[in-house]
Amino acid sequence: MRAWCRALAAAGFLLFAPAALAQPLAEPPARIEIKSKPIGNFESRDPSRKRFGALEFRGGLELSSSHREFGGLSAIRVAADGAGFIALTDKAHWVRGRIAYRGSAPAGIADAEIAPMLGPDGRPLTMRGWYDTESLADDGGTLYVGIERVHQIVKFDYGRDGLLARAQVVPRPPGMAKLPSNRGIECLAVAPKQGALAGTLIAISERALDEAGNIKGFLIGGKTPGEFTVKRTGDFDIVDCALHPDGGFIILERFFSWRQGVAVRLRRIPLASLTPGALLNGPILMEADLGYEIDNMEGLAVHRAANGDVVLTLVSDDNFSVIQRTLLLQFTLLDQ
């Protein structure tokens, strides 16, 4: 009987082992070269102009790399030193490196690496059919990522494991599972540890609308979980967000139509108004169309420079298309 069991077990192993072995292991992080072309003026029609709404243009870069997975940048977080950054692509890859500066203007990207995001089993997240990774939040070394394709949020212990961290699924509110296809979570931020929202993950959809036509958002965890909305105006959709160092909430919005093209807008919203059931709105900081150096701007980060400036960093998703560009733009927020 034991011999027969051993034979049966061996046969089972031979039957199923090829399928298991066929699952590719994740590629380790790879060093890549990211080439950069400086962008000296945000508006080429008036090179002397530096102020745009409440923002002043510091400089920008057009980025490119020969690595097959580079592109599609959908979110970014910049370290307090203004140099280190981690970004994600919408094909579930990490991109990290350092922004080099010439004065206050970005001059290039150094020490760049790229790696696939790993699922709970240590294999690429895409093997689960989880991609369209569109949003990113940093909570002191824990990174939260929103996956639009499946309306899930996962977290990574990046502080401990770096680019080899494995995803852990974050329990989602019931309403998140009902978000429309390709209109899911595009904005993630962790509320400040001091205040009524401490311990709360803030998530806002791209264009999941309530009955009044406003954009749905969620407060996940914390003492006051629930839903809220953001006033939708001018047919703009929300594509990212970031917290202001002194409080407040900055949202990045995008407009697109085949007739009018692409536009980008930034709004600031008071954080104190963010409660369950609230309808949020706030002043426009800057708006720009294709007459300016923009593309499909999808990522926003905010940090405070050593001289006290509040710096906004924007990146674009080129959709892995040869007719679009990967841009990194930086602005100083003047009206704080």
Secondary structure as the mmCIF struct_conf table of DSSP 4:
data_model
#
loop_
_struct_conf.conf_type_id
_struct_conf.id
_struct_conf.beg_label_comp_id
_struct_conf.beg_label_asym_id
_struct_conf.beg_label_seq_id
_struct_conf.end_label_comp_id
_struct_conf.end_label_asym_id
_struct_conf.end_label_seq_id
HELX_RH_AL_P HELX_RH_AL_P1 ARG A 2 LEU A 21
TURN_TY1_P TURN_TY1_P1 ALA A 22 ALA A 22
BEND BEND1 GLN A 23 GLN A 23
HELX_LH_PP_P HELX_LH_PP_P1 PRO A 24 PRO A 29
STRN STRN1 ALA A 30 ARG A 31
STRN STRN2 LYS A 35 ILE A 39
BEND BEND2 PHE A 42 PHE A 42
TURN_TY1_P TURN_TY1_P2 SER A 44 ARG A 45
TURN_TY1_P TURN_TY1_P3 PRO A 47 SER A 48
STRN STRN3 ARG A 51 PHE A 52
TURN_TY1_P TURN_TY1_P4 GLY A 53 ALA A 54
STRN STRN4 LEU A 55 SER A 64
BEND BEND3 SER A 66 HIS A 67
TURN_TY1_P TURN_TY1_P5 ARG A 68 GLU A 69
STRN STRN5 LEU A 73 VAL A 78
TURN_TY1_P TURN_TY1_P6 ALA A 80 ASP A 81
BEND BEND4 GLY A 82 ALA A 83
STRN STRN6 GLY A 84 THR A 89
TURN_TY1_P TURN_TY1_P7 ASP A 90 LYS A 91
BEND BEND5 ALA A 92 ALA A 92
STRN STRN7 HIS A 93 ARG A 102
TURN_TY1_P TURN_TY1_P8 GLY A 103 SER A 104
STRN STRN8 ALA A 105 PRO A 116
HELX_LH_PP_P HELX_LH_PP_P2 MET A 117 MET A 117
STRN STRN9 LEU A 118 LEU A 118
TURN_TY1_P TURN_TY1_P9 PRO A 120 ASP A 121
BEND BEND6 GLY A 122 ARG A 123
STRN STRN10 PRO A 124 PRO A 124
HELX_RH_3T_P HELX_RH_3T_P1 LEU A 125 ARG A 128
TURN_TY1_P TURN_TY1_P10 GLY A 129 GLY A 129
STRN STRN11 THR A 133 ASP A 139
TURN_TY1_P TURN_TY1_P11 GLY A 140 GLY A 141
STRN STRN12 THR A 142 ILE A 147
TURN_TY1_P TURN_TY1_P12 GLU A 148 HIS A 151
STRN STRN13 GLN A 152 ASP A 157
HELX_RH_AL_P HELX_RH_AL_P2 TYR A 158 ASP A 161
HELX_RH_3T_P HELX_RH_3T_P2 GLY A 162 LEU A 164
HELX_LH_PP_P HELX_LH_PP_P3 ALA A 165 ALA A 165
STRN STRN14 ARG A 166 ARG A 166
HELX_LH_PP_P HELX_LH_PP_P4 ALA A 167 ALA A 167
STRN STRN15 GLN A 168 VAL A 170
HELX_LH_PP_P HELX_LH_PP_P5 PRO A 171 PRO A 171
HELX_RH_3T_P HELX_RH_3T_P3 PRO A 174 LYS A 178
HELX_LH_PP_P HELX_LH_PP_P6 LEU A 179 PRO A 180
TURN_TY1_P TURN_TY1_P13 SER A 181 ASN A 182
STRN STRN16 ILE A 185 VAL A 190
HELX_LH_PP_P HELX_LH_PP_P7 ALA A 191 PRO A 192
BEND BEND7 LYS A 193 GLY A 195
TURN_TY1_P TURN_TY1_P14 ALA A 196 GLY A 199
STRN STRN17 THR A 200 LEU A 209
TURN_TY1_P TURN_TY1_P15 GLU A 211 ALA A 212
BEND BEND8 GLY A 213 GLY A 213
HELX_LH_PP_P HELX_LH_PP_P8 ASN A 214 ASN A 214
STRN STRN18 ILE A 215 GLY A 221
BEND BEND9 GLY A 222 THR A 224
STRN STRN19 GLY A 226 VAL A 230
TURN_TY1_P TURN_TY1_P16 GLY A 234 ASP A 235
STRN STRN20 ASP A 237 LEU A 243
TURN_TY1_P TURN_TY1_P17 PRO A 245 ASP A 246
BEND BEND10 GLY A 247 GLY A 247
STRN STRN21 PHE A 249 SER A 257
TURN_TY1_P TURN_TY1_P18 TRP A 258 GLN A 260
STRN STRN22 GLY A 261 ILE A 269
HELX_RH_3T_P HELX_RH_3T_P4 LEU A 271 SER A 273
TURN_TY1_P TURN_TY1_P19 PRO A 276 GLY A 277
STRN STRN23 LEU A 279 LEU A 280
STRN STRN24 ILE A 284 ASP A 289
TURN_TY1_P TURN_TY1_P20 LEU A 290 GLY A 291
BEND BEND11 TYR A 292 GLU A 293
BEND BEND12 ASP A 295 ASN A 296
STRN STRN25 MET A 297 ARG A 304
TURN_TY1_P TURN_TY1_P21 ALA A 306 ASN A 307
BEND BEND13 GLY A 308 GLY A 308
STRN STRN26 VAL A 310 SER A 316
TURN_TY1_P TURN_TY1_P22 ASN A 319 PHE A 320
TURN_TY1_P TURN_TY1_P23 VAL A 322 ILE A 323
BEND BEND14 GLN A 324 GLN A 324
STRN STRN27 THR A 326 LEU A 333
#
